[in-house]
Amino acid sequence: MFQVASRHHHGVPEPLNLAGMSHYQSPVAQKLNIPRRLARPSFSEPSRDAVARIDPALAGVPIEYIRKMLAGNAHSMIAALSLLTIPSALPCAHLPPTLDAPIRPSSQTPDLAAFPTHVLAILSSRSSSATPTVASFADKGSLPPSTTIPLYPASALVLAAHCSLLPPLPQGLPSSGRRAALTLPVVPLTIPSPETFALLHAYLHTLRADTLLASLLPALAAALPHMPAAGSSAAPPAGKLVYVAQFSSERLLRLAHALAGAAFQRGGPQGAMGGLMAHVKLINGLWQNVCALGVFDAELWGVLDLAWEVVLAAMTQVAENR
């Protein structure tokens, strides 16, 4: 089984200028022992060798170009996935080494390269009593047989192009020429927050910062701007922020006010803070997975910082209006 450790080292500059809001959230963050900023691990590039092992034709191709190419193919990948029959979860006792995934007939079947190459069986690494954010399972034998494990069809190339701390996946199995089914290796993978893996998995395929932010702050979805589909000719240069650069300090404060109002409406004076703490848990879980897998996408980190800032500001407002 692969084990992914979460590494929380400072050192990477924060891309967003959030200084204008610093005074606003610090009191509640300190009182509740919430970090003022989400720490960042030391930067590391994805392995070019890992990419070349998956597709030798990409040896020497810049990683950023590969990411944009994959994001541009996201629609085909989603279409391919919709043609497969793969269970969403299985009991631990019934987790096989491979899964046979029938391909439903279609008049517009995507190219074989669009189909997933593996199935990730996502396990929690939080059983470690010493360091909860470090992967700790040696194998699935340590779990109760009745434990249900969520399954995610995955592309080895997508993971290799984004996740610098992910060990190389086992070699995918050759596909039959008849294309009636795929045999996919099942890879048990331990991460800090299985609950938020779906958000990260989707983002790595689409690079849609707007969709991710709306998932982190669903009450604000209608007030958030949209962005063009990733992979278009307007795709930003590596390391450049485009989507999150639209958010000034004033705009973040307006979003925080709206989020606080939504929390009051849902939970009342007593439940509003609990509702916002659920947002903290969600963002923190995603952050842990991003650190653990070694994902250094600038826009992704910008969304994490932005969502964190808005939630802390909303919590301060709720605390001041109790």
DAHU-V165300 format. One record per residue. N is the residue number from 1. RES is the residue in one letter. OMEGA is omega in whole degrees, 0 to 359 (* if undefined). NEAR is the number of other ideal C-beta (glycine too) atoms within 12 Angstrom. D_LAST is the distance of its C-alpha to the last C-alpha in Angstrom with 1 decimal. Layout:
n/res/omega/near/d_last
N/RES/OMEGA/NEAR/D_LAST
N/RES/OMEGA/NEAR/D_LAST
This chain:
n/res/omega/near/d_last
1/M/176/29/48.0
2/F/176/32/46.3
3/Q/183/28/43.6
4/V/180/41/41.2
5/A/177/28/39.5
6/S/184/36/36.3
7/R/188/29/36.9
8/H/180/25/34.1
9/H/175/15/35.9
10/H/172/16/34.7
11/G/180/13/37.2
12/V/182/24/36.7
13/P/177/14/35.3
14/E/185/25/32.2
15/P/183/28/33.4
16/L/175/33/30.3
17/N/184/20/29.6
18/L/185/33/25.8
19/A/182/16/26.0
20/G/181/18/24.3
21/M/189/34/21.0
22/S/183/21/21.4
23/H/191/17/19.3
24/Y/186/30/16.3
25/Q/188/38/15.7
26/S/183/23/17.5
27/P/182/19/14.8
28/V/178/30/12.8
29/A/180/28/16.3
30/Q/183/15/17.7
31/K/182/16/15.1
32/L/180/22/15.5
33/N/177/10/19.2
34/I/179/28/19.4
35/P/179/24/22.4
36/R/179/27/21.9
37/R/174/27/24.8
38/L/182/36/26.8
39/A/182/25/30.1
40/R/175/30/33.3
41/P/176/29/36.6
42/S/185/17/39.8
43/F/172/22/41.3
44/S/181/22/44.2
45/E/170/24/46.3
46/P/183/33/47.0
47/S/175/24/50.5
48/R/178/21/53.2
49/D/179/17/55.5
50/A/178/30/53.0
51/V/182/37/53.1
52/A/178/21/56.9
53/R/180/21/57.3
54/I/180/32/55.6
55/D/182/25/57.3
56/P/180/13/60.2
57/A/182/14/60.4
58/L/178/26/57.1
59/A/180/17/58.4
60/G/178/14/57.9
61/V/180/21/55.6
62/P/182/18/52.5
63/I/182/32/49.5
64/E/177/26/47.4
65/Y/179/19/50.1
66/I/179/33/50.0
67/R/180/42/46.3
68/K/178/28/46.7
69/M/180/28/49.6
70/L/178/37/47.7
71/A/177/37/44.7
72/G/179/24/47.3
73/N/184/29/48.6
74/A/181/31/45.2
75/H/179/22/46.2
76/S/179/27/49.4
77/M/179/34/47.7
78/I/178/24/45.3
79/A/179/21/48.3
80/A/181/32/50.2
81/L/181/32/47.5
82/S/180/22/47.3
83/L/183/29/51.0
84/L/174/33/50.6
85/T/182/19/50.0
86/I/178/33/47.9
87/P/180/23/45.8
88/S/180/18/42.0
89/A/177/22/42.1
90/L/171/26/44.6
91/P/182/19/44.7
92/C/183/27/45.5
93/A/183/15/48.8
94/H/181/19/49.9
95/L/184/33/49.0
96/P/176/23/52.3
97/P/177/19/53.5
98/T/175/22/53.9
99/L/173/31/52.9
100/D/183/22/55.3
101/A/177/32/53.4
102/P/176/19/55.5
103/I/179/29/55.4
104/R/179/20/55.4
105/P/179/12/58.1
106/S/178/13/57.0
107/S/181/8/58.9
108/Q/180/14/56.8
109/T/180/19/56.4
110/P/175/24/54.9
111/D/184/14/56.9
112/L/181/22/56.9
113/A/181/23/55.0
114/A/183/31/51.9
115/F/178/38/51.6
116/P/181/42/49.7
117/T/183/39/51.7
118/H/170/38/49.7
119/V/178/42/47.1
120/L/173/43/44.3
121/A/192/43/43.2
122/I/180/43/39.8
123/L/179/39/39.0
124/S/175/37/36.1
125/S/188/37/36.9
126/R/177/25/34.0
127/S/179/23/36.2
128/S/182/20/37.2
129/S/183/9/35.8
130/A/182/10/36.6
131/T/188/18/35.1
132/P/183/21/33.0
133/T/179/30/33.3
134/V/179/26/37.1
135/A/187/37/39.4
136/S/182/27/41.0
137/F/175/30/42.9
138/A/177/17/46.6
139/D/183/17/47.5
140/K/178/30/46.3
141/G/180/15/48.3
142/S/182/20/45.5
143/L/172/25/43.4
144/P/183/13/43.8
145/P/182/15/46.2
146/S/180/13/43.8
147/T/178/25/41.1
148/T/184/23/40.5
149/I/178/35/40.7
150/P/182/30/39.5
151/L/180/37/42.3
152/Y/172/37/42.2
153/P/187/39/45.3
154/A/175/39/45.5
155/S/180/39/47.8
156/A/182/35/49.2
157/L/178/39/49.7
158/V/181/45/46.1
159/L/181/42/44.9
160/A/183/38/47.5
161/A/185/40/46.8
162/H/192/40/43.1
163/C/185/43/42.6
164/S/181/30/44.3
165/L/178/34/43.5
166/L/176/37/44.6
167/P/179/24/48.0
168/P/178/24/50.7
169/L/175/32/50.7
170/P/182/23/53.8
171/Q/176/16/56.4
172/G/182/31/55.9
173/L/180/24/58.6
174/P/181/12/61.1
175/S/178/22/60.7
176/S/182/14/63.5
177/G/184/8/65.3
178/R/175/11/64.8
179/R/177/22/61.0
180/A/181/18/60.5
181/A/174/23/58.0
182/L/172/33/56.4
183/T/188/26/56.4
184/L/174/39/53.3
185/P/176/31/52.7
186/V/185/38/49.7
187/V/174/39/47.9
188/P/185/39/45.4
189/L/179/41/42.8
190/T/178/40/40.1
191/I/183/47/36.9
192/P/188/40/33.5
193/S/176/34/31.5
194/P/184/36/33.7
195/E/183/22/30.7
196/T/183/33/30.4
197/F/182/37/34.1
198/A/180/29/34.6
199/L/181/36/32.5
200/L/181/46/34.5
201/H/179/38/37.8
202/A/182/28/37.3
203/Y/182/40/36.4
204/L/178/41/39.5
205/H/188/38/41.7
206/T/187/36/40.3
207/L/180/40/38.6
208/R/180/33/36.2
209/A/181/41/33.2
210/D/179/31/31.7
211/T/180/29/31.9
212/L/181/41/30.4
213/L/178/42/27.4
214/A/177/27/26.9
215/S/179/29/27.1
216/L/182/39/24.5
217/L/187/41/22.0
218/P/180/22/23.3
219/A/182/33/20.6
220/L/188/32/21.9
221/A/183/20/25.5
222/A/183/13/26.5
223/A/184/24/25.3
224/L/178/33/27.2
225/P/177/22/30.7
226/H/178/16/33.7
227/M/176/30/36.5
228/P/178/20/40.2
229/A/178/23/41.4
230/A/180/34/41.9
231/G/178/27/45.5
232/S/180/19/46.5
233/S/180/10/48.6
234/A/182/15/45.5
235/A/185/26/44.2
236/P/175/27/42.9
237/P/181/15/44.9
238/A/175/20/44.0
239/G/181/20/40.9
240/K/178/17/39.9
241/L/178/26/36.5
242/V/184/27/36.8
243/Y/185/35/33.9
244/V/178/37/31.0
245/A/179/22/32.7
246/Q/189/23/31.5
247/F/174/36/27.9
248/S/177/18/27.3
249/S/179/23/24.3
250/E/180/15/23.4
251/R/178/26/23.8
252/L/178/38/21.6
253/L/178/26/18.7
254/R/178/22/19.2
255/L/179/37/19.3
256/A/177/40/16.0
257/H/180/26/14.4
258/A/180/26/16.2
259/L/177/39/15.3
260/A/178/39/11.5
261/G/178/23/12.3
262/A/179/29/14.6
263/A/176/37/12.3
264/F/182/27/9.9
265/Q/181/16/13.3
266/R/189/22/14.8
267/G/183/21/12.4
268/G/183/15/9.8
269/P/183/18/6.1
270/Q/186/13/8.2
271/G/184/18/10.7
272/A/182/30/9.5
273/M/177/32/9.7
274/G/178/20/12.9
275/G/178/30/14.3
276/L/177/40/14.0
277/M/175/25/15.6
278/A/175/26/18.4
279/H/178/39/19.0
280/V/180/34/19.3
281/K/181/22/21.8
282/L/181/30/23.7
283/I/180/39/24.2
284/N/178/32/25.0
285/G/177/33/27.5
286/L/179/42/29.2
287/W/179/37/29.3
288/Q/180/40/31.0
289/N/179/44/33.6
290/V/178/48/34.3
291/C/185/41/35.0
292/A/182/42/37.0
293/L/179/47/39.2
294/G/179/36/39.6
295/V/185/45/38.5
296/F/176/33/38.5
297/D/186/40/38.1
298/A/182/32/36.6
299/E/177/40/34.8
300/L/178/44/33.3
301/W/176/36/31.9
302/G/178/36/30.6
303/V/178/44/28.7
304/L/179/46/27.2
305/D/183/40/26.1
306/L/181/44/24.8
307/A/179/44/22.7
308/W/181/41/21.4
309/E/181/47/20.4
310/V/181/45/18.6
311/V/179/46/16.6
312/L/178/45/15.6
313/A/178/42/14.7
314/A/179/43/12.5
315/M/177/38/10.8
316/T/180/35/10.2
317/Q/178/32/8.8
318/V/180/36/6.3
319/A/182/28/5.6
320/E/183/20/5.8
321/N/178/18/3.8
322/R/*/18/0.0
